[in-house]
């Protein structure tokens, strides 16, 4: 089966083509330079940028795949969560193609797509496994019992991890997005320079909270003279990152113990973080656990993961009608 995947949930316009044997193309156009000047994604600008980019991006994905548009047998498109205007661009285009070619369409949960990113590179991944979805808008621990069968074990009650990275980076005026900048600077710093708080919220709690940590960084920074902040910037961001990673890793390991699962997978944009990947690799080796890490390109938003999830559902005969609508606040 040949499936076209479309992803426009936030600030990447992406299209991919997958078949029963392999991912054929994965084309992603980032709007990063457009939004960097504002320090975050501007929804209206994102929607307009998707409108300009979606047709050439889809053409490239199909043309480079070795297939023609008439050989497509299904379309998978992100239906949520995400920015409503951005989602509508992708969904309405997908509907038009499905109608014109008379092929089935299936709406995909963006968060589920991130989980499926692991299947792209690890087709032999064993079930069940604990998946840590960690991105700018979401931080969740999920027990993946089967593909399409999930149990959410914990989620953020306020700021997601990626959101905390962005806010701290903005506070320190070191650039946007905050994750990659803090990742890079932290490699030069002392992660024990400041003992920032870790929000464990009880020994058995699997939910996340990073709002208090963000406030702790703010309070610390406001008390320091400018020269001190300049001299110890890398130490401060390294200490902040360590506080985030301790909680992410600690709660994931707790989930494996509570549910008797010795397999862990990461997903989402923050899963690109160098130190996070190293920490999980060390813990997996120490505890003799199986660890699945998508390559960095499959961590951030992309259509490959959407096409992979779509292929799974369409081959099972699961499809939506043309009344399919977006769901900006969709949960897993």
ChimeraX attribute file (.defattr): number of C-alpha atoms within 10 A of each C-alpha:
attribute: neighborCount
match mode: 1-to-1
recipient: residues
	/A:1	13
	/A:2	21
	/A:3	29
	/A:4	30
	/A:5	35
	/A:6	37
	/A:7	34
	/A:8	33
	/A:9	31
	/A:10	23
	/A:11	26
	/A:12	24
	/A:13	31
	/A:14	27
	/A:15	32
	/A:16	30
	/A:17	32
	/A:18	26
	/A:19	17
	/A:20	12
	/A:21	8
	/A:22	11
	/A:23	19
	/A:24	18
	/A:25	21
	/A:26	27
	/A:27	21
	/A:28	21
	/A:29	16
	/A:30	16
	/A:31	17
	/A:32	16
	/A:33	9
	/A:34	15
	/A:35	18
	/A:36	14
	/A:37	11
	/A:38	10
	/A:39	17
	/A:40	17
	/A:41	18
	/A:42	15
	/A:43	17
	/A:44	12
	/A:45	16
	/A:46	23
	/A:47	23
	/A:48	13
	/A:49	20
	/A:50	28
	/A:51	17
	/A:52	11
	/A:53	14
	/A:54	22
	/A:55	13
	/A:56	11
	/A:57	21
	/A:58	24
	/A:59	15
	/A:60	16
	/A:61	24
	/A:62	24
	/A:63	14
	/A:64	16
	/A:65	17
	/A:66	12
	/A:67	14
	/A:68	11
	/A:69	15
	/A:70	10
	/A:71	13
	/A:72	22
	/A:73	19
	/A:74	25
	/A:75	26
	/A:76	34
	/A:77	31
	/A:78	30
	/A:79	27
	/A:80	28
	/A:81	22
	/A:82	23
	/A:83	22
	/A:84	20
	/A:85	20
	/A:86	28
	/A:87	26
	/A:88	24
	/A:89	21
	/A:90	26
	/A:91	27
	/A:92	16
	/A:93	17
	/A:94	24
	/A:95	23
	/A:96	12
	/A:97	18
	/A:98	21
	/A:99	13
	/A:100	10
	/A:101	15
	/A:102	14
	/A:103	16
	/A:104	22
	/A:105	28
	/A:106	30
	/A:107	26
	/A:108	24
	/A:109	22
	/A:110	28
	/A:111	24
	/A:112	20
	/A:113	25
	/A:114	30
	/A:115	26
	/A:116	26
	/A:117	30
	/A:118	24
	/A:119	19
	/A:120	20
	/A:121	15
	/A:122	13
	/A:123	9
	/A:124	9
	/A:125	16
	/A:126	12
	/A:127	13
	/A:128	18
	/A:129	23
	/A:130	28
	/A:131	27
	/A:132	26
	/A:133	24
	/A:134	26
	/A:135	25
	/A:136	20
	/A:137	17
	/A:138	22
	/A:139	27
	/A:140	25
	/A:141	24
	/A:142	22
	/A:143	23
	/A:144	19
	/A:145	14
	/A:146	11
	/A:147	15
	/A:148	13
	/A:149	10
	/A:150	16
	/A:151	12
	/A:152	16
	/A:153	17
	/A:154	19
	/A:155	19
	/A:156	19
	/A:157	13
	/A:158	17
	/A:159	21
	/A:160	21
	/A:161	28
	/A:162	23
	/A:163	23
	/A:164	26
	/A:165	29
	/A:166	23
	/A:167	23
	/A:168	23
	/A:169	21
	/A:170	16
	/A:171	14
	/A:172	18
	/A:173	11
	/A:174	15
	/A:175	18
	/A:176	22
	/A:177	22
	/A:178	23
	/A:179	25
	/A:180	19
	/A:181	16
	/A:182	24
	/A:183	20
	/A:184	16
	/A:185	16
	/A:186	23
	/A:187	15
	/A:188	13
	/A:189	17
	/A:190	16
	/A:191	20
	/A:192	14
	/A:193	15
	/A:194	17
	/A:195	13
	/A:196	21
	/A:197	16
	/A:198	18
	/A:199	17
	/A:200	17
	/A:201	11
	/A:202	8
	/A:203	8
	/A:204	11
	/A:205	13
	/A:206	22
	/A:207	22
	/A:208	25
	/A:209	22
	/A:210	24
	/A:211	18
	/A:212	16
	/A:213	20
	/A:214	22
	/A:215	14
	/A:216	15
	/A:217	20
	/A:218	15
	/A:219	11
	/A:220	14
	/A:221	17
	/A:222	10
	/A:223	9
	/A:224	11
	/A:225	9
	/A:226	10
	/A:227	9
	/A:228	10
	/A:229	17
	/A:230	12
	/A:231	10
	/A:232	14
	/A:233	19
	/A:234	21
	/A:235	21
	/A:236	28
	/A:237	29
	/A:238	26
	/A:239	22
	/A:240	28
	/A:241	24
	/A:242	22
	/A:243	21
	/A:244	25
	/A:245	20
	/A:246	16
	/A:247	21
	/A:248	24
	/A:249	17
	/A:250	14
	/A:251	22
	/A:252	25
	/A:253	20
	/A:254	15
	/A:255	24
	/A:256	18
	/A:257	11
	/A:258	10
	/A:259	12
	/A:260	12
	/A:261	17
	/A:262	18
	/A:263	20
	/A:264	23
	/A:265	23
	/A:266	27
	/A:267	30
	/A:268	27
	/A:269	23
	/A:270	26
	/A:271	24
	/A:272	24
	/A:273	18
	/A:274	15
	/A:275	18
	/A:276	21
	/A:277	19
	/A:278	11
	/A:279	13
	/A:280	24
	/A:281	17
	/A:282	12
	/A:283	16
	/A:284	18
	/A:285	11
	/A:286	9
	/A:287	11
	/A:288	11
	/A:289	16
	/A:290	16
	/A:291	20
	/A:292	22
	/A:293	20
	/A:294	23
	/A:295	15
	/A:296	15
	/A:297	14
	/A:298	24
	/A:299	25
	/A:300	21
	/A:301	27
	/A:302	29
	/A:303	34
	/A:304	31
	/A:305	33
	/A:306	36
	/A:307	35
	/A:308	27
	/A:309	30
	/A:310	31
	/A:311	27
	/A:312	16
	/A:313	18
	/A:314	20
	/A:315	12
	/A:316	9
	/A:317	11
	/A:318	14
	/A:319	19
	/A:320	14
	/A:321	12
	/A:322	16
	/A:323	7
	/A:324	15
	/A:325	15
	/A:326	26
	/A:327	17
	/A:328	17
	/A:329	12
	/A:330	13
	/A:331	12
	/A:332	16
